[in-house]
Amino acid sequence: MTDILPLIALLLGVGALAGFTAGLFGIGGGAVMVPALFFAFAAIGVDPDVLMHCAVATSASVIIVNGYRSTRSHLARDSVAMDLLWPSPWWRSYALWIGLGAFMGAWWLAPRLGSDGLTLVFACVAMIVSAQFIFGRPSFTLRERVPGGMAPPLVGGSVGALSAIMGIGGGSFSVPLLTLCGMPVHRAIGTAAGFGLAIAVPATIGFIISGWGVAGRPPGSLGYVNLVGFGMIVASAWFAVPIGTASAHRLDATLLRRIFGLCLALVAINMARKAGLF
């Protein structure tokens, strides 16, 4: 019991921080959860061959709850672009294509691809994006509106697949993309929360299928998703999401961009370390 209690305390603390960041930045909290779950599962002797898969999958399952809470909180403040999540006609929906990409990433790509190369690519892209958020002009945009046409299946599918493999809610990709397309940062964060929900549900289903019957998983797992870790993190994250959302709407937009950029830079450095860059 003395060995388990520190792990319980760690997961509860991680849940609170993940919930707060989900509301504040619309990023789901995966950047916090994946390393913590990796450490927790390693401490109880989970097979190294499935260690990262279980951490990523469990993080994705928690983002279902965080994304739901965050999206509802931002919807109440009219800061979610529903015309991007579910427009008419339905095939132009970014949420639809993001969800399909997430399912393919979790069900098909994750069991087949090594994570180091992808992690390094993510780290490099995230560092570039974070620099734009920290040092770029808040008014700088590439276009006046979010593109349609082939952009939802191509861009949405790619964001969904990459996010699922990394166990994140996609805000690290979608918030910068949306702001570069002329969307105000507060609305971009609220919309990213909706994208996170669209990623997390199919990704979790995909990880349950791809991890079904695999040896070496921690006790209490459904596929690669560990229900014990899910329950503890959700228990504390549930109450922290509205606090993060309220904080986001109280902060100045320029300050919020820089805070997001600094957090993203820290995530990128951590990802580069995991990939063995240093």
N, C-alpha and C positions, 0 to 999 in steps of 0.2 A: 504493500500500500504506500510506503514511503517513496517508492520509485514512481508510482502512478500519479500521486498528488501534484508533483511539479509539472508533469505533462498536462494534467487537467487545467492547472492554473495558466500554463502557457497558451493552451488552446482557447481558453476563455478570454485572455488578454488579446490574443490575435483576432478573435471574433469581434471584439469591441472596436479595435483599430480598423479592421477590414470594413465593418459596417459604417464607421465614420467616414472613411475615404470613399466608400461607395456613394454616399450622399453628397460629399463635398466635391468630388471630382468626376463622378459618374464612371469610375473605372472598376467597379466590382470587388476590389480588394484582393485580387489574385496575386498581385506582386508581393503582398504581405503574407498571404496564406501558403503559397507554394513552398517557400523556404522553410517556414515554420512546420508545416506538415512533413516535409522531407526530414527535418531534424527529429520530429516526434516519432515518425515511423522507423527511422534508423535506430533510435534509442531502444525500441522494443524488439529489434531484431528482424525487421521485415527484409525479405530477400532483395539484395541490391539490384537484381535484374528487373524487378517490378516496382522498386521504391519510388522512382520519379513518376511512373505511370499512376500509381496510387495517390501521390501528392497532387498531381495535376487534375486527376479525375475528381477527387474529393473537393478541391478548390472550385471546380466547375459546378459541382452540385450545390455548394453554398451560395454561389453567385445567382442561382435561381431565386433564392430568398432575398438576397441583397438587391438584386436587380428589380424584383417586384416591389420591394419597399421603396427603393430609390425612385423608380418610375412613377409610382403613385404619388410620392411626395412632390416630385417635379411637375406632374400633371396638375396637381392642386394649385400650382403657381403658374400654370399655363406656359411652361417652359419646355414642352416636348413637341417636336415637329411631327405630328401624326400623319401629315401628308407624305413623309418619307417612310415611316414605319409601315403604314398600311393604306396606300392610295388606291384610287380606282383608275385604270384596271389593276388587279392584284399582282400581275406579273412585273409591275414596275416597283414593287415593294423592296426596299433595301433590307428590311427585316426578314423577308422570305428568303432572299438569296444568302444573307448572312447566316441564317439558320441552316440552310442546306450545306453551305461550306463548313460550318461547325460540325455537323453530323459526319460528313466525309472525313474531316480532319481527325475526329475522335475514333470513328469506326474503322477507317481504312488506312489513313496516313500514319497515325501515332504508333500502331504496332509495327510498322515497317520502316520508319525513318529513324536514324540516329538523331539525337536532340542537339548535339554540340554545334553542328554547322548552322542549323536553324536558329539556335539561341544566339550565336554570334551575329547573324544577319539582323535579328531583332534588336540586339544591343546597338549595332551601328546606326540603324534607322532611328531608334529611339533617341540616341544622342543628338542626331541632326535635328529631329523634331523638337527636342527639349531646348536646344540652342535657339531655335526660332521663337519659342515661347518666352524664353528668358530675355533675349537680346533683340528680337524682332519688333517691328512697329505693330502695335495692336490693330492698327487700321489696314495692315498689309493683307491683301487677298489675291488669289490667282484668278478668280472669277466671281461673278456677282451672285450666283446661285448654285446649288448642288446639282450636278449634271444628271440627266436621265438617260434614255436610250440604252446602250449596252453597259453603262456604268454600274447599275445595280447588280447584274449577275457577275460581272468581272471584278469590280472593286469589292462589292459586298461579299461575294463568295471567297475572295482571297482573305479579307479581314476575318471572316468567320472561321476559316480553316486554320489560319495562323494563331488566332486567339484561342481556339480549342486546344491546339497542341501545346500552347504555353500555359493553359489553365487560367487565363485572364478574361475579363469581361469585354475587352475590345476597346475600352475608352482611350488607351494609349495610342491607338490608331485612329479611331473615329473622331475624337475631339479635335485633333489637329486638322484632319481632312475637312471637317465641317467648318471650322473657323477659316481655313484657307479658301473655302467656297462662300465666304461672306456671311456666315451665320454668327451672331453674337455669342460670346463664350458661355454665358449662362444658359442660353437655349441649346448650345452644342453639348454641354454637359448633361442637361436633362434628356436630350435625344440619345446621347451615348448610353445612358442608363437603360433606355428601351432596347437599344442594340444589344446590350449586355444580357438582357433577359432572352432575347432571340438567339443568342449564342449559347447560353448556359443550358437551356432545356434540351435541345437536340444533342449537344456535346455530351451531356450526362447520359442520355440514352445510348449514344454511341460507345461511351466508355464502359457502360454496363454490359453491352453486347460483346465488345472486343475483349473484355477481361473475364468473361464468364468461364469458370472452371480453371483459370490459370493458377498454377501453384505459387506459393510463397507470399500470398497477400495477407495483410493483417486480419486478425479476427473481427467478425462483424462486418464483412465486406459484401457488397452486391456488385459483382464484376470488379472493376478497379475502384469503385466508389466505397469508401469506408464510412459506414453509417454512424460509428461512434464519434469520429472526428467531425462529421457533418453536424451531429446533434449538439456537440459542445460549442462549436463556433457559432452556429445559428442562434443558440440560446442567448449569447451576449451581443451578437451583431444586430439582432432584431431591434433592440432599444437604441442602438447608436446611429442607425441610418437617418432618422429624422433630424437628429442633432447636426449631422454633417450637411444635410440639405439646407437647414436654416442658416448655418454658417456660410454656405456658398452664396446665398442671396443677401447676406449682410456685407460681404466683402466687396471692395472695389474691383471692377473687371480687370484692370491692369495688374493689380496685386494678385488676383486669382490666377491669371495667366502665368505669372512668374512662380507662384507657389507650385502650380501644376508642372511647370517646366523643371523646377528643382527636384520634385518627387520623381518625375520621369527620368531625369539624369541619374538619380540614385538607383532606380530600377535597372537602367541600362548598364551601369557599372557592375551591379550584382550579376546580371545576366552574362556579361563578358567574363567575369570571374568564373562562373559556372562552366562556360565554354572552354576554359583553360587558356584564355588570352593572357592572363597574368595570375 
